[in-house]
Amino acid sequence: MMLHIPGVLENAEVLEFRRQIDALDWADGRATVGAQGAKVKHNQQLDPANPVAVALGLRILQRLAANAQFFSATLPLRILPPLFNRYSEGGHYGLHVDGSVMRQAGSAQPLRSDVSCTLFLCEPEDYDGGELVVKDSYGEHEAKLPAGDLLVYPSTSVHQVLPVVRGARTCAFFWVQSMIRDDARRSVLHDLDQTIQALRTRLGESTECVALTAHYHNLLRMWAEV
């Protein structure tokens, strides 16, 4: 499931984020990938240990903790703290798939990457190119979202960032280990949850809503890995 979640950060927050991270030193992004990824990755990243980057990443996690749509779509068990990257002057990231198991610096707890997340920190008109292209069984899907909006998609997807030919594309990115490993099951639960919420808004707490909610939680109970 590929999903656009609007308004994770408000405009004023995006401007504050950019003011802080634009003043920091950026390093070659190839330092954080393996040999295969380094062949196709051409961007810049902030040091994950930079105190400013760490603090801003925690603020993103706080916003996500209160975002019902993010929870419904990802059913998070663990989230790798957000990192920050920038593409400019032809920067791009060729076709690749994200690593399956990751570790946070300083932690022995592994994280299985089930859901990949990109939070856009610049407006689409700020740069040319730089589309995130995700491939699945239905073809290729391009995304270039407004600042403050989030894109989530299965980490099993082959994807790329097209070359930026004008301006700079700045984003935060991170991964989620979901309680539901399988993307198809996550999609079923997300669709069911959205249907329940729509019915509850229209009909109130009806007998039908209670019954559907029971089905939702029984499926979650059957499929969850916690």
N, C-alpha and C positions, 0 to 999 in steps of 0.2 A: 504494500500500500504506500503510495506517494501522496503526502498531504501537506497543504499550505495552511499554516496556523498564523493568523494575523495578530499584530499588536502585542507581541511578547514584551517588547520594550516600547515605551512612548517616545515621541520625537525628541523631547527634552533630554531623556536618558541617553538616546543614541548620540546626540550632540556632545553630551558630557563624556560618554565612552570614547568618542573619536578625539576629543580634545586631549584626553589622557594618553591614549595609545599612540596617537600620531606623534607625540613628543618622545616616544621611547625608541631605543635602538632595535632595529629589525635584523634578523639573521637569515642565512640561506635555509630555506625549508627542507632541503634534501638531507639535513642532519638528522631528521626525525623519522626517516623511512629506511627500509632495507635496500639491498642492491637493485632489485627489480624496480621498485618505486622511484629510486633516485634517477633512473634513466629517463623518466617521463615527467618528473616533477620540477617545475621551475617557478618558485614563488618565494615569499619571505614569511617568516613566522616570528612571534615573540617568544622569548625564553619562557617556558612553562613555569619556572621558579621565580620569575620577576614578580615582586610584591604587588605591583599595580595590576598586572595581568591576573594574578591569583584572586585579588579582591574583586575585580570586575567579573571574573568567572563565578565567584560565589554569589554575586548579585543576580547573575543570570539564573543560577540554580534556585534562588529564592523566588524569582518571578515564575519559573516553571512549576515550582511546588504549589503555586496558587492557580495554575492554569488547568482548568478542567478538561479542555480539549486535548492538551498535551498528555495528560494522564490517561484519558480514554484511548488515545491512539497508540501509546507506547507501553502502558502498564509497567512502569519502570520498577526494577528491582535494585539496580545500581546504575549510577551515571558517572562517566569519566568527566572530571572537571573540564570546562570549556577551555579551548586553546584559541589563538587568534592568528589569522593569516592575511596576507595582502598580495594581490596580483597587479602588476603594472608593467609597462614597457614590453609587451609581448609575453608576459608571464602566463603560464598555463599549467595544467596537470593532465597529461594524456590518459587514455583509457586504463583503468585499474580497478581493483576490488580492495576494499578495506581489510586490514588484518583481522583474523577471526578472534584472537585472544590478545588482550592488551593489559597493561599494568600502569597504574599511576605511580609516578616517581615517589619513592619513599614508602610505598605500600607493597605488602606481599600478597594482597588480595587480587587475583586475576579477574578480569571482566570480559565476558563473551560479547562481542559486538553483534547485536541483533538489529539495532536501529541506528542509522547515521543521521546526524542533524546539522544543518547549516543555518545560522542566524545572520541575516544580512545587516550590515552596519553602514551602508551607503545606499543612495537612491539609484534606480536604474539609469537615470539620465546622467549620473556622474561619470559613467564610463561606457565605452563601446566594447562589445565582445564580452567575454567572461561568463557566458551562460553555463550553468550547471546542467549537464546532459546525463540523464539516467536511462539506462537501457533495461527493458524487461521483455517478457514474452509478447507484449503488445506493441513493441517498437521503441523509439527513442522519445524522451520527454524533456523539453528544455524549461529551465526555471531561472528567472531573474527578478527577484522579489523586492518590494519596497523595504526601506530601512526599518528595522524593528520586527520584521516578519521572519518566521521560521519555516524551513522545509524539512520534513522527516521522510525517510525512505528506507527500504530494507538494506542492511549492510551487505547482503549477498549480491546486490546489484552491481554490475559493471557500470562505471560512470566516469565522467571527465569534466574538467573546467576548460572551456575554449579560451584561446588567447585573448588577452585584453590589449586592444590596440589604441585606446585613448583613456586617460584618467587612471584611476586605481579602484580596484574591487577589494573591499575590506569586510571580513566576516569573522564570526566566532564559529567554531565547529567542535562537535563532541559526539560521543557514542553512548548508547543506552543498552544495558543488559535487561531484557524484559522478563517479566514473570512468565510470559508466553513465548517460547522459542520460535515457533512457526509463524511466519508472516500471514499465511492464509487464515489461521485461527485468530490471530490478532485482528485481522480485518473483519472477521465474523463478529467478534466481540465488540469492536468499535461500531459497526453498523447497527448492531442490536442495541447498544447503549444510546446511540444517537436517536434511534426510533423511540426508545422508552422516554427519553427526555422530551422529544417533540410531542408525544402523546400526553405526557404529564402536564406540559404547558397548556395543551388544548383542552384536556378532559379533567385535569386534577388527578388526585390519587385514586384512580379507578381500580376496580377488581382486575381488569385486564392488565393495567400497568403493574400491579403487584405480581400477577402471574408471570409476565414477561421478565420482571426483575428477578424472580426466583429462577427462571431458566438461565438468565445471564450469570447469576452467581453459581449455579450448579455447573455450567460449562467452565467457568473460571476455576472452580474447585477441581474439576476433572483434569484440566490442562495445565494449571499453574505449577511452576517449579520454584519453590521458595525454601 
